């Protein structure tokens, strides 16, 4: 059974610092990995999708890497801003057409 | 594209009542998923449909839960009878095909008192 873990569960940084969010998964036989953002009381917004054949994806200040063999992905957010405060969720899509989520990392960027 | 549309946004009901949550996936997306989110358990997959056919309902917690997808543009998740422990945010998501990312709706926050 696929298990996805996100560490740390919470992170607080001053504005301007780079954010590093970690995601690990137990079964490396994945099709792709998707990072989401969730604001309090809101739905999930897709940030980046990395196919299993890719090593990384970039969008603006966001960069996500994928190391399938070691079962790890990292989301980097450069030059953090207070508006980046949210919960970030990692999810892997594997056999059985299932998307399995990690528990999320709650990020607070202090002005 | 209006995205995945869920209704209602909020639902408060009394224990024992029937609750019906609704979802309209993105046009052209052939897979639809129902998830439940709680503080204790995070996001859990309840059931998913492919081309309107239920494929895996192993995540449905009990027989009180049922889901239907009568056509490609509409799905319902029903809880009958509802219990306080069903209180959660229920998300619907859709996807056009394998290898493509998921799009989530804004969710329905259900409170059973």
Interface residues (C-beta under 8 A of the other chain):
Chain A: X31 X32 X34 X36 X41 X42 X43 X44 X45 X46 X49 X51 X89 X91 X93 X96 X97 X98 X99 X100 X101 X102 X103 X104
Chain B: X31 X33 X42 X43 X45 X48 X50 X55 X56 X91 X93 X98 X99 X100 X101 X102 X103 X104 X105 X106 X107 X109
